[in-house]
Amino acid sequence: MESWFDFDKRIFKHFSYILMLQVLPLFVISSYLINEINPHLFTKQMVYYFIAAIAFFVSAFIPWRQIIWWFVPIFYVGNLGLLIAVEFVGKTILGAQRWIEIPGIGITIQPSEFIKVSVIMMLGYLIGRNPPGEKGYGIFNFIKLSIVIVIPFLLIAKEPDLGTALVLLITGYGILFVVGINWKIWAAIVIILGLTAPLLYGQLKPYQKKRVTDFIGKPSYHVRQALIAIGSGGLEGKSKEDATQTQLKFLPVSSTDFIFAYLGERFGFKGMITVIILYMFLIFNLLYISAKYASDYLIKAFASGLAFLLFVYMGVNIYMVIGLAPVVGLPLPMFSHGGTSFIIFAVIFGILQNLIAFKDYSRYNSDSKIVMISKDQP
């Protein structure tokens, strides 16, 4: 049996380089726009890129297939502990209690961001131990897997951070959809959601209801300014000096949640379509990877989970900016200015690359632990 360190020498031979090349245009366009908006933010963004690159390479070289059988449950439970701790020692910013401050250094962390990684890992771990049958999972296994998703969803929604909670919910059930659930269960869920929708709406907080009513009725100030920016960009876009919505600060948070509006103002309809196409190619490639390695449920969970994360973040952000969805605090993935989101996506990409690189060297044994085997072994 070869050791892990023997494999490290060949890890880059099996990387999905196309996957990595697909994200580079997004980084370039994003950095260009952020530099125009605020050079100081551009400097910070370069620091975030550097930290994210370190996070990617570290996560890509960790022997996940050796440690996942004991690490994942601990990691998942630890993240749940942090979410629970937010309720008692969390720091409140702008009316939301979502952060924990690290004593002594003043740095805050947002556990709801890290739980995305642990939920994807936990689903891959459980599915790998007990793969679905020909007709998909039945109700018992569906409930067991749903618990992994629903508990953090409720904890995050309580902070309150309904946007992140819904992203986690959709991503988790998106993975289950790709892996395979009996169609009767999905039909029952659709019927139940339809019948309970008024009750669920009644549980929303006042500011969340206002976002819904603003979406249905008169658009909020943010959305109106975003639509003006996009409309003024036309087909080809405008020069930096003529992009008055952003340069004169009419467009709020133009470097973060509403950066897509500045993209439209600067590069017009063509620029917006180009970025959307880049995202769609990336998402389709992740779904292709998920289908290509259908028998490897770790790869399948991470590839499909990452695809759903990107799709939900991208879809909600763009629909929010153009007034077709309520305004929520979801950035454009790997495009909006910010650090935590970049680092989380870098970690997920790194884990996926590692799983792909070592797809031929692992299997579950009878104790559901992962062992390393070489290609020469039967």
C-alpha positions as CSV (number, residue, x, y, z in Angstrom):
1,M,0.0,0.0,0.0
2,E,1.4,3.4,-1.0
3,S,1.5,6.2,1.5
4,W,-0.3,9.5,1.3
5,F,3.0,11.4,0.7
6,D,3.7,9.2,-2.4
7,F,0.5,10.4,-3.8
8,D,1.2,14.1,-3.2
9,K,3.8,14.0,-5.9
10,R,1.1,13.3,-8.5
11,I,-1.7,15.4,-7.1
12,F,-1.5,18.1,-9.8
13,K,-1.7,15.5,-12.6
14,H,-5.3,14.8,-11.7
15,F,-6.5,18.3,-10.9
16,S,-9.5,19.6,-12.9
17,Y,-7.7,22.5,-14.4
18,I,-10.6,23.5,-16.6
19,L,-12.6,24.1,-13.4
20,M,-9.9,26.4,-12.0
21,L,-9.5,28.3,-15.3
22,Q,-13.2,29.0,-15.4
23,V,-13.1,31.1,-12.2
24,L,-10.2,33.3,-13.4
25,P,-12.3,35.6,-15.7
26,L,-14.7,36.2,-12.9
27,F,-11.8,37.3,-10.6
28,V,-10.3,39.6,-13.3
29,I,-13.6,41.3,-14.1
30,S,-14.5,41.7,-10.4
31,S,-11.1,43.1,-9.5
32,Y,-11.3,45.6,-12.4
33,L,-14.7,46.9,-11.3
34,I,-13.7,47.1,-7.6
35,N,-10.5,49.0,-8.4
36,E,-12.7,51.6,-10.3
37,I,-15.1,51.9,-7.4
38,N,-12.5,52.2,-4.7
39,P,-8.8,51.5,-5.0
40,H,-8.5,50.9,-1.3
41,L,-11.1,48.1,-1.5
42,F,-9.1,46.7,-4.5
43,T,-6.0,46.4,-2.2
44,K,-8.1,44.6,0.4
45,Q,-9.5,42.3,-2.3
46,M,-6.0,41.3,-3.3
47,V,-5.3,40.4,0.3
48,Y,-8.5,38.3,0.3
49,Y,-7.4,36.6,-2.9
50,F,-4.1,35.7,-1.3
51,I,-5.7,34.3,1.8
52,A,-8.2,32.4,-0.3
53,A,-5.4,30.9,-2.4
54,I,-3.7,29.7,0.8
55,A,-7.0,28.2,2.0
56,F,-7.4,26.5,-1.4
57,F,-4.0,24.8,-1.4
58,V,-4.2,23.8,2.2
59,S,-7.6,22.2,1.7
60,A,-6.4,20.6,-1.5
61,F,-3.5,18.8,0.2
62,I,-5.4,17.6,3.3
63,P,-5.9,13.8,3.0
64,W,-9.7,14.0,3.2
65,R,-10.3,10.4,2.2
66,Q,-8.2,9.2,5.1
67,I,-9.6,11.5,7.8
68,I,-13.2,12.0,6.7
69,W,-14.7,9.1,8.6
70,W,-13.8,10.7,12.0
71,F,-13.2,14.3,11.1
72,V,-16.6,15.2,9.4
73,P,-18.9,14.3,12.3
74,I,-16.7,16.3,14.7
75,F,-16.5,19.2,12.3
76,Y,-20.3,19.3,11.8
77,V,-21.1,19.1,15.5
78,G,-18.4,21.8,16.2
79,N,-20.1,24.1,13.7
80,L,-23.5,23.5,15.3
81,G,-21.9,24.4,18.6
82,L,-20.7,27.7,17.2
83,L,-24.2,28.5,15.8
84,I,-25.7,27.8,19.2
85,A,-23.0,29.9,20.8
86,V,-24.1,32.9,18.6
87,E,-27.3,32.9,20.6
88,F,-25.5,33.5,23.9
89,V,-22.2,35.3,23.1
90,G,-22.8,36.5,19.6
91,K,-22.0,40.0,18.5
92,T,-24.8,42.1,17.1
93,I,-24.1,44.2,14.0
94,L,-26.8,46.2,12.3
95,G,-29.5,44.5,14.3
96,A,-28.4,40.9,13.5
97,Q,-26.7,38.6,15.9
98,R,-24.5,36.5,13.5
99,W,-20.9,36.9,14.6
100,I,-18.6,35.6,17.3
101,E,-15.7,37.8,18.3
102,I,-12.4,36.0,19.0
103,P,-11.2,37.3,22.4
104,G,-8.0,39.3,22.5
105,I,-7.7,40.0,18.8
106,G,-11.0,41.6,18.0
107,I,-11.6,39.5,14.8
108,T,-15.2,38.3,14.3
109,I,-16.2,35.1,12.5
110,Q,-19.6,34.2,11.1
111,P,-20.4,30.5,11.8
112,S,-23.2,30.4,9.3
113,E,-20.6,30.7,6.5
114,F,-18.6,27.7,7.7
115,I,-21.7,25.5,8.3
116,K,-22.1,25.4,4.5
117,V,-18.9,23.4,4.1
118,S,-19.7,21.1,7.0
119,V,-23.3,20.3,5.8
120,I,-22.0,19.4,2.3
121,M,-19.3,17.2,3.9
122,M,-21.7,15.6,6.3
123,L,-24.1,14.7,3.5
124,G,-21.3,13.3,1.4
125,Y,-20.1,11.2,4.4
126,L,-23.6,9.8,5.2
127,I,-24.5,9.2,1.5
128,G,-21.1,7.5,1.0
129,R,-21.8,5.1,3.9
130,N,-25.3,4.3,2.8
131,P,-25.8,4.9,-1.0
132,P,-29.4,5.2,-2.3
133,G,-31.2,2.3,-3.9
134,E,-32.4,2.1,-7.5
135,K,-35.5,4.1,-6.7
136,G,-33.7,6.6,-4.5
137,Y,-33.9,7.1,-0.7
138,G,-37.1,6.2,1.1
139,I,-38.7,8.3,3.8
140,F,-36.6,7.0,6.7
141,N,-33.2,7.9,5.1
142,F,-34.7,11.2,3.7
143,I,-35.6,12.2,7.3
144,K,-32.2,11.3,8.6
145,L,-30.4,13.3,5.9
146,S,-32.9,16.2,6.3
147,I,-32.0,16.5,10.0
148,V,-28.4,17.4,8.9
149,I,-29.8,20.2,6.8
150,V,-32.8,21.5,8.9
151,I,-31.0,21.9,12.3
152,P,-28.5,24.5,11.0
153,F,-31.2,26.1,8.8
154,L,-33.3,26.8,11.9
155,L,-30.3,28.1,13.9
156,I,-29.3,30.5,11.1
157,A,-32.8,31.7,10.5
158,K,-33.1,32.6,14.2
159,E,-30.1,34.9,14.1
160,P,-31.9,36.3,11.9
161,D,-30.2,35.5,8.5
162,L,-33.0,34.1,6.4
163,G,-31.1,34.6,3.2
164,T,-28.1,32.4,4.2
165,A,-30.5,29.9,5.8
166,L,-32.4,29.5,2.6
167,V,-29.2,29.1,0.6
168,L,-28.2,26.3,2.9
169,L,-31.6,24.7,2.7
170,I,-31.7,24.8,-1.1
171,T,-28.2,23.6,-1.5
172,G,-28.7,20.6,0.9
173,Y,-31.9,19.5,-0.8
174,G,-30.3,20.1,-4.2
175,I,-27.6,17.6,-3.3
176,L,-30.3,15.1,-2.2
177,F,-32.2,15.7,-5.5
178,V,-29.1,14.9,-7.5
179,V,-28.2,11.9,-5.4
180,G,-31.7,10.4,-5.6
181,I,-34.9,10.6,-3.5
182,N,-38.1,8.8,-4.3
183,W,-40.3,11.1,-6.4
184,K,-43.3,10.6,-4.1
185,I,-41.4,12.3,-1.3
186,W,-40.8,15.4,-3.5
187,A,-44.4,15.5,-4.5
188,A,-45.5,15.4,-0.9
189,I,-43.1,18.2,0.0
190,V,-44.5,20.5,-2.8
191,I,-48.0,19.9,-1.7
192,I,-47.2,20.6,2.0
193,L,-45.3,23.8,1.2
194,G,-48.2,25.0,-1.0
195,L,-50.7,24.5,1.8
196,T,-48.5,26.0,4.6
197,A,-47.2,29.0,2.6
198,P,-49.5,31.5,4.4
199,L,-48.5,30.2,7.8
200,L,-44.8,30.4,6.9
201,Y,-45.2,34.0,5.7
202,G,-46.8,34.8,9.0
203,Q,-43.7,33.7,10.8
204,L,-41.4,36.2,9.0
205,K,-40.1,39.2,10.9
206,P,-41.5,42.7,10.1
207,Y,-38.4,43.8,8.0
208,Q,-38.6,40.5,6.1
209,K,-42.2,41.0,5.3
210,K,-41.4,44.6,4.2
211,R,-38.9,43.2,1.7
212,V,-41.6,41.0,0.2
213,T,-44.1,43.8,0.0
214,D,-41.5,46.1,-1.5
215,F,-40.8,43.4,-4.1
216,I,-44.4,42.9,-4.9
217,G,-45.2,46.7,-4.8
218,K,-42.9,49.6,-5.2
219,P,-39.2,48.7,-5.5
220,S,-36.9,49.9,-2.7
221,Y,-34.4,52.7,-3.2
222,H,-31.6,50.3,-3.7
223,V,-33.4,48.5,-6.5
224,R,-34.5,51.7,-8.2
225,Q,-31.0,53.0,-8.3
226,A,-29.7,49.7,-9.6
227,L,-32.3,49.7,-12.4
228,I,-31.2,53.2,-13.4
229,A,-27.6,52.1,-13.5
230,I,-28.3,49.1,-15.6
231,G,-30.6,51.0,-17.9
232,S,-28.1,53.8,-18.4
233,G,-25.5,51.3,-19.4
234,G,-27.5,50.2,-22.5
235,L,-26.0,47.6,-24.8
236,E,-22.4,48.6,-24.7
237,G,-21.9,50.3,-21.3
238,K,-20.4,53.7,-20.4
239,S,-17.0,54.9,-19.5
240,K,-16.0,55.1,-15.9
241,E,-16.4,58.9,-15.8
242,D,-19.9,58.7,-17.3
243,A,-21.0,56.0,-14.8
244,T,-22.6,58.6,-12.6
245,Q,-24.8,56.2,-10.6
246,T,-21.8,54.6,-9.1
247,Q,-19.2,57.4,-9.2
248,L,-21.6,59.9,-7.6
249,K,-22.7,57.3,-4.9
250,F,-26.3,57.1,-6.0
251,L,-26.0,53.3,-6.2
252,P,-25.6,51.9,-2.6
253,V,-23.1,49.1,-1.8
254,S,-22.0,49.1,-5.4
255,S,-18.9,46.9,-4.6
256,T,-20.8,44.2,-2.7
257,D,-24.4,43.2,-3.1
258,F,-25.1,45.5,-6.1
259,I,-21.9,45.1,-8.0
260,F,-23.9,43.5,-10.9
261,A,-25.6,46.9,-11.4
262,Y,-22.3,48.6,-11.8
263,L,-21.2,45.9,-14.2
264,G,-24.3,46.8,-16.3
265,E,-23.5,50.5,-16.0
266,R,-19.9,50.0,-17.2
267,F,-20.2,47.2,-19.7
268,G,-23.8,47.2,-20.6
269,F,-26.0,44.3,-21.5
270,K,-23.1,42.5,-23.2
271,G,-21.0,42.6,-20.0
272,M,-23.9,41.2,-17.9
273,I,-24.6,38.4,-20.3
274,T,-20.9,37.5,-20.5
275,V,-20.7,37.1,-16.7
276,I,-23.9,35.1,-16.5
277,I,-22.5,32.8,-19.3
278,L,-19.3,32.3,-17.3
279,Y,-21.3,31.3,-14.3
280,M,-23.5,28.9,-16.2
281,F,-20.5,27.2,-17.8
282,L,-18.9,26.8,-14.4
283,I,-22.2,25.4,-12.9
284,F,-22.7,23.0,-15.8
285,N,-19.1,21.7,-15.5
286,L,-19.7,21.0,-11.8
287,L,-22.8,19.1,-12.6
288,Y,-20.9,17.2,-15.3
289,I,-18.3,16.3,-12.7
290,S,-21.0,15.1,-10.4
291,A,-22.5,12.9,-13.1
292,K,-19.0,11.7,-14.3
293,Y,-18.1,10.4,-10.8
294,A,-21.6,9.2,-10.0
295,S,-20.4,6.2,-8.0
296,D,-18.2,8.4,-5.8
297,Y,-20.6,10.0,-3.5
298,L,-18.1,12.3,-1.9
299,I,-17.3,13.9,-5.3
300,K,-21.0,13.9,-6.2
301,A,-22.0,15.7,-3.0
302,F,-19.3,18.3,-3.3
303,A,-19.6,19.0,-7.0
304,S,-23.4,19.2,-6.9
305,G,-23.4,21.2,-3.6
306,L,-20.9,23.7,-5.1
307,A,-23.0,24.0,-8.2
308,F,-26.2,24.7,-6.2
309,L,-24.4,27.2,-4.0
310,L,-23.2,29.1,-7.0
311,F,-26.5,28.9,-8.8
312,V,-28.6,30.1,-5.8
313,Y,-26.2,32.9,-4.9
314,M,-25.9,34.1,-8.5
315,G,-29.6,33.7,-9.2
316,V,-30.9,35.5,-6.1
317,N,-28.3,38.3,-6.3
318,I,-29.0,39.1,-10.0
319,Y,-32.8,38.8,-9.5
320,M,-32.6,41.0,-6.5
321,V,-30.6,43.7,-8.4
322,I,-33.1,43.8,-11.3
323,G,-36.1,43.8,-9.0
324,L,-37.4,40.3,-9.6
325,A,-36.6,39.0,-6.0
326,P,-36.7,40.6,-2.5
327,V,-33.5,42.3,-1.4
328,V,-31.5,40.0,0.8
329,G,-27.8,40.2,1.8
330,L,-26.4,37.7,-0.7
331,P,-23.3,38.6,-2.6
332,L,-22.5,37.7,-6.2
333,P,-20.3,34.6,-5.6
334,M,-16.6,35.1,-6.1
335,F,-17.4,38.5,-7.6
336,S,-18.6,40.9,-4.9
337,H,-16.1,42.5,-2.7
338,G,-15.6,40.5,0.6
339,G,-13.3,38.0,2.3
340,T,-15.4,35.3,4.1
341,S,-17.3,34.2,1.0
342,F,-14.1,33.9,-1.1
343,I,-12.4,31.9,1.5
344,I,-15.4,29.5,1.9
345,F,-15.6,28.9,-1.8
346,A,-11.8,28.4,-2.0
347,V,-12.0,25.7,0.7
348,I,-14.9,23.9,-1.1
349,F,-13.0,24.1,-4.4
350,G,-9.9,22.7,-2.7
351,I,-11.7,19.8,-1.1
352,L,-13.3,18.9,-4.4
353,Q,-10.0,19.0,-6.3
354,N,-8.5,16.7,-3.7
355,L,-11.3,14.3,-3.9
356,I,-11.0,14.2,-7.7
357,A,-7.2,13.9,-7.6
358,F,-7.4,10.8,-5.3
359,K,-10.6,9.2,-6.7
360,D,-8.7,6.0,-7.6
361,Y,-7.0,5.5,-4.3
362,S,-9.9,5.1,-1.8
363,R,-12.9,3.1,-1.0
364,Y,-15.1,2.4,2.1
365,N,-14.3,-0.8,3.9
366,S,-16.8,-2.8,5.9
367,D,-16.5,-0.5,8.9
368,S,-17.4,2.5,6.8
369,K,-13.8,3.9,7.2
370,I,-11.8,5.0,4.3
371,V,-8.7,3.2,3.3
372,M,-6.1,4.0,0.7
373,I,-5.5,1.6,-2.1
374,S,-3.3,1.9,-5.2
375,K,-4.4,1.4,-8.8
376,D,-2.6,-2.0,-8.9
377,Q,-4.9,-3.4,-6.2
378,P,-8.0,-5.4,-7.2
